Amino acid sequence: MSTQPSEDIDRPEAEPIAPATGDSFVRGLSEAIGGPLGGHAVRPEARRGRFWTAARIVMALMCMTLAFSWVQKSPCQTGDWQKNIQYTRFCYTDVLALYYAEGLNEGKVPYKDHAVEYPVVTGYFMGALGLPVHAYGVKHPNINQGQWFYNTNAVVLSALAVVTAAVILALRRRRPWDAAIFALSPIIFFTATVNWDFLAIGLAAIGIYLWAKRHPAWAGVFLGLGAAAKLWPLFILGPLLVLALRSRTLDKWLWSFLATAGTWVVVNFPVWYYWHDSWLRFFQLNSERPIDWGTFWYVGRYLDGKWHSGATGDQGPFQWLSNNVPTLNIITYGLFGLACVAIAILALAAPKRPRMAQLAFLVVAAFLIFSKVWSQQYVLWLLPLIVLARPRWGAILAWTVAEFGYFTAFYAELLGAGGKPVIPEGTFVLASTLRLVTVAVLCGLVIREIWRPELDAVRQTYHGEDPDGGVLNRPDAGWVEGFGNAFRRKPKPAAVTDTAEPEPPASAEPALTT
């Protein structure tokens, strides 16, 4: 295996890979306009002094998508949500709703005056933007505080989305058009500012970039900040641990782990120490929350209802778990833990060391599949990871269509919660199932490319190396081959027979050889 340093691995050797030549789905679509650019054509990259490079086009597309997202949410910005406009226009956002629900409009300090339901970095962020808006609104009562708060958040969250796109570009300098999958995603258009998830995503993206650039301790700092905003960036440490064991770089992982843990403790300590009950609110809420809409458990409970009434003594397993949340918690954590063990075995047994993004996507996807809560904006967690793990337009577009189907069905359910059903419950369950299936299919495709690395488009571009691996790009430990052989199918030996091959007759002419 090559041991070239990661500082060189992401530098384009010649010209970037174009999607029409590097992706079969885009290549097929390009036939409608004449097919991919020919080998003797004058390529845009050959023009000196060009302004519209691939990276700048992607960043412009990112800004365009975010601008359209802001327009899409504009009917809800005033907070005048009459006649369910937040659902009929698909513009609902927690950012505006929680400005009032968390007491920011009254100048309440998060955690000190009100027990915020989010981890502390998100609470800090809400207070850092909300309290100045409230103070300004007191002096200028003619402004709409909620609208100012939403727009301020939209600007910062959009900037973090741009940072995430820039990180993808920086990690894929030989494949800049991969970032266009992220920049043009309808998922961002509909959910970029539904909640504060881009705060954690942007911090985690910076952490991944720093790891790729061989700064494990600084990577841990940003992963710790991200985990203190939303829990999922913490899951990236698991794949890094398995890959560090395989590549004999456990000392580098340990620096990253200590930095992550230390950062998380430092930012949590003030709230934990001064307002302990408020700090516990996030953990208590998640332990008490019942089965949420659209989850695997929701689908199971619906199917149980087809054969059981749900009354005591006539309950299916999912109905029973719905009424016994502590047991449900144990099962969800247990299934997620088993999935992580299976991913670790896959990572150690694979013929080549998997790429970090591949394992990170599998872990986060497994968490969402088995979780009892899957809020609509959680899809943003998967988007940058699948772009880094498997940048294939076709499969991602199919998943996006399923997510859009769920998104529309979910808002129909919200409208129906008011007492007037909009769609049959079975339609929503079908949309939920399709979303789960498409995420599972993406996992299967990623697993397939881990087991058969010759199918991995990113590996093909980077000559078998991991552009996100950083210190992991080194030869495997000696025990890895033996461990992998225990799981890989060995070729069958040739059959041995006792019958000797007959000699040619004496009159036969000698065979000609070359």
N, C-alpha and C positions, 0 to 999 in steps of 0.2 A: 504494500500500500504506500502511496506517496505520502511524504511527510512535509510537503511544502507549507510554509507558514500562512496563517489565515490572513495576514495583512496583504498577501498577494493573491489570494484565492478569488477575491471578488472583483479583480480588475479585468475589464474586457480585454481579451487577447486580440481581437480584430474588431468586428462589428457586432452589436447586440443581436440576440436571437429575436427575429420577428415572429409574431403569433401565426401568420399565415404559413410559415415554414416549420415552426416548432410545435404546432398544435393541430391535430387532425381535424377537430371540430371547426376551427377557424379556417383551416385550409379548404374544407368542404364549402363553407359559406363564401369564401373568396372566389369560387368558381362562377358565381353570379356576376362578378365584375371582371372576369378574365383570368382568374387564378392568381397564385402567388407571383411576386415580382421575379422576373427572369434573371438568370445569372449574368447576362450581359447588359442589363438595364443600368441606367445612371441612378444610383441609389442616393436618397436624401443625405445619408451619412457622409457621402463623398463631397458634399458642398462645403466649402470653407466659409467660416463666419456665420453658419446657420444659427438662427435663434430657436426655432421650434425643434429642439431635441426631444427624444423619447421621454426623458425625465420631465421636461417642462410641459409636454403635452399631458402627461399623467397628472401632474400637479394641477394643471388648469382644469382637467376633468374632475379632479377631486373637489376643487373649489366650486365648480359648476354644480355638482351633485349636492353639496352642502347648501348652496344658495337656493336650489330648488326645494331642498328639504325645509329650509326656513320659510319659504313661500307656502309650502304645503301645510305647515303648522300655523300659519298666520291667522286663520279664522279663530283660533283658540287663544291668541295672545292677550286679548283684553280680559279674559276671565269671565266674560258674559256667556256662560254656557247654557243658553236657553234652548229648549226643545231638543236636548241631547245632541247639540251641534258637535260636541267633542267626539261623538261616535259616528254620526252620519258623515262628517267630513274627515274622519280618520285622523284627527289632529290632537287627540288627548296626549297630555304630557304630565308626568309626575312633578316635573320641575315647577310648573305653575301651581298645581294643586297643593303641593307640600309647602309652598311659601306661606300659605295660610294654615295648613294643617299642623305644621311644626312651630307655629307661633312666630315666625320671622317677621311677619307683618306687624307684630306688636313689639318688636325689638327684643324678643327672648333669645338668650344666648344658648346655642345648642349644648345639650347635656347639662349645663348649669341650671337653666330655667325650664328645660323641656327634654324629656328622654327621647332622643332621636333614634329611629329604628335602623340606622345604617352604621357601618364601621366608622371609626373616628376620622379618617382622612376625608371621607365624604362629608361627615358632619362639619369638619373644619372648613371645607370648601363651601358648603352651604352658608355657614356663618360669615366667612370672609367676603362673600358677594352679597348676601342678604341683609346683613346689618348696616353696611353703608347705604344700600338702597333705601332701607327704612329711615335712616337718619336724614337722608336727603329728602325723602318724601314728607317727613315731618315739617321741614322748612319750606317745602314746595308742595302744598296739599293738592295742587291741580294735576299732578302727575299720577299715572296709574302705576303703583308700586309693583304689582304683580307682573305687568308687562315689561317694566324695566328689569325686573329680576330675571324673567325668562330670557330676554334678549341679551343680557350680560352673560348669563350661563351659556346661551347658544354660541356666542362669540368664542368663549374660552373652550367649550367642548369641541367646536368646529376646529379650533386651532390644534387641539390634541388629535383630532382625526387626521389633520394635515400632517402632523408629526408622525403618526402611525404610517401613513402612506410614504412619507420620506424615509422612514426606517426600512420599509419593504424595498424601496428603490435602492437604498444603500446596501442592503443585503443581497440584492439580485442585480448587480450592475451589468452582468452579462445577459440578464433576462428582464429588462426594465418593463416590458409590457405585461409581465405578471402582475405588477402593481395596478394595472388598469382594471383587472378583475375586481380589486378592492375599490378603486376610485369610482367605478361606474355601477357599483352594486345597488340595486333597489332596496336592499336591506338597510343600507345607510340612509337612503332617501326617506324611508318611513320611520326609522327608529333612532336616528342619531341623537336626538334630544328628548327622547321619551323619559330617560332617567340619566343618572350621572355615570353610566358605565364607561364612557370614553375616558373618564379620569383614570380608572384602573387600566384600561387598554393602552392608553398612551404611556403610562409609567411602565407597564410590563414590556411594551415594545422597546422602550429605551433600554430596559434591563437586558432583553434578548440581544440587542445591538452591541451593548457593552460586553456581554459574554462572547459574542462572535469576534470582537476585537481584543480578546484576551485580557479583559479587566474583570475577573470574577468577583472581586470584592465590591467594586462599584456596581456591577450587575446586581449583586445581592441587595444593595441599598435601594435600588429602584424597584426590584421585585418585592422588597419589604414594604415600600410605600404603596405599591399597587395592591398588595394583599391587605393592607390596612384601609384600602378604599373599597374593594370587593375581594372576596376570599380567593377567587380562582387563580390569580397569579402565583399563589403559593404552590399550586399543583405542578408548576414547571420544575420545581426542585426535584420531584420524583424522577422524571426522565433524565435529568442531568445526573442524578446519583447513579442510576443504572448504567448510563453511558460512561461515567467516570470510572466505575468498577471495571467495565470492559476495556477501557483505554489506559488504565493505570494512572489516572489523574485525580485520585480521591482527595489529595491535598488541596487541589484547586477548587473542587466542589465544596470542601469544608470551609474555605474562606468565604465562598458565596453563601453557604448556609448560615454561618455565623453573622455575616453582614445582614442577611435577610431577617434573621431572628432578632438581632440587636436593633435594627431599624424599626421593626414592628413593635418591640417593647418600648423603645424611646418615644414613639409617637402615641402609643396607647397609654403610657404611664400617667400623664397628667389627669386624663379623664378617669382612669381606673382609681387613682389615688383620691381625687377630690370629689368625684361624683360616681361612686362605684355602682350604685343601683342603675343609673342612667347608662353606664358602660355595659352592664349586663343585659340591657333591654334587647339589643340585637341578637344575642345568643338565646335568650328566653323566647323571643318571638319565633325564631327559626325552629326551636325544639317543639313549640306548641302549634305551629301552623298545620292545618289539615291538608289533605290532598288538594292540589291546585288544578286549575283548568288546563286541559291539554296535555297532561303528563301521562306517562305509561300507566300509572296507578289510576288515573281518571278514566282512561279507556277501559281498563280492567273492571273498574267498578260499574261502568255503564253496561258491559257485557254480563256481569253478574246479575244486573237488574233484569236481564231478559229471562232468567231462570229462577230468580229468587226475589221475594218481596222486600227483603231488607229488614224485616221485623226480627226481633229476637228469636232465635231458633231456626230462622229461615234466611241465613245470610251466606253469600258466597265469600271466598277468601279475601277478595278486594274490599267488599263491603265491610267485612269484619275489621280489616286493617284500617279502614277509614274511621272507624269508631274506637280504635285503639292506637292512637298516635305514637305513644312511646315504643310499642312493638314495631310500628311502621318505620320509625327512625332507625331502629337497630337493623332492620332488614335492608333499608336503603343504603346505610353505611356499609353493611356487610357485602352487598352486591357490588358496590363501588370498590371496596377493598379487594374482592376477588377479581374484578376486572383489572385492577392495577397489578395484581400478581400475574395475571395472564399476559399483560402488556410487558411486564419485566421479563418473563420467560421468553416471550417473542423477541425482545431486544437482545437478550443474551444468546439465543439460539440462531438468530438470523445469520445467513452466510456472510454478510457485510454489516458493519456497525450501522444501525439505522440513523437517519438524520434526526436531530433534536426536534425539529418542527413536527415531524411525523409522530413521534411519541407524545409530544405535548398536545397535539390535536386529539389523539386517541384518548388521553386521560381526561381532558376537559369534556369531550363528547360523552365518554362513559359516565361522568358525573351528572351531566344533564339528562341522559337517557334514564338513569335510575333515580334521579332526584324526585322528591314529591312536589317541588316547586320549580316551574319553568316560566318565568315572566317573559313577556314578549320581547323585551330588549336583550335578553340573554343570548339571542342569536348572534349578537355583535361579538361575543366572546370567541365564537368559532370562526368568524369570517377571516381575520388576519392569519389565523393559524392554518386554515385549509389552503389559503393562497400560498403560504410558505411551504406547506407539506405536500400539496398536490395541485399545482397550478394548471389544471385542465379545465378549459372553459365549459365544455359540454356537461360534465357531471355537476359542476358548481351551478350552472344555469338551471339544471333540473331540480337541484335542491332549492334554489332561490324561488322557482315557481311554486314548489310545495310550501315554502315559508310564506309566500304571498297569499296562497290559498288559505293557510291557517290564519294569517293576519286578518283577512277579510271575514272569515268565519268567526274569529274571536270577537271582532267588533259587533258582528250580528248577535252573538251571545250576550254581549254587554247591553245591547239595545233590548234584547229579549228579557233581560233581568228586570226590566221595568214593568213586566206583566203582559207584554204583547210579543209573543214569539215571532221572530223574523225568519228563522230557518229551523228545520227539524233538528232535534238533538243529535240524531244519527249523522247528519251532515257535518256537524262540528266534530264529532268523534272520528268520522272518516278523514277530515282535514288534519286532525291531530295525529292520526295513525300514519298518514302519508308523510307528514313531517318527520315522525320518528323513523319511518322506514328509510327515507332519503338520507338522514344522518347516519343510520346504520350502514347503508350502502356506501357512503363516503368512507366510513371506517373500514369496510371490507376492501375497498379499492386501495386505501393507504396500506393496509396489512398485506395485500397482494404485492405491492411494490416494495415493501420491506423484505418480504420473502423472496421476491424476484427482483433484485435491484437493477437489473438490466432494463426494466420497464420504467424506471424513474427518470422523468425528463430532466429534473434538476441535476441528478448525478451525471447524466449524459453530457450536460453543458459544462459541469465542473469536474469532469474526468474522474468520477467516482468519489470525490470528496464532499464534505458537508460545508457549505458556505456559512452556516450558522454555528458550526461546531467549535470554533476557536481552539482552545487547548485540547479538545477531544480528537483533533485530527492528527493522530499518531498511531503506531501499530498496536494491535490488540494484545491483551495479556495472554500468556501462554496457555492458560487453562480454558480459554474461550473456545478453541477449536474442538477440544474433547467434549465440552458441554454441548456445543451445537450438534456434534455428530450423534449424540444420544437422542436428539429430536428429529434430525433429518433422515430421510429415507435413504438407506444404503443401496447401491446397485446390486442386483442379483448376480451371483457368480455364474459363469457359463456352465452349461450342463456338461458333465463328463460321462462319456460312454465307453464301454469296453470293446466296442467293435472297431477294429483297425480299418483305416482307409484302404480300399483295394488298390493294388499296384496296377499301373497301366499295362496293357498287353505289350509283349516284346516287340511286336511289329509296328507299334505306334511311333509316329515321328515325334521328335522332341518339340516341345512348345517353344514358340518364339517369345522372347522377353525384351523389354525396352528399359 
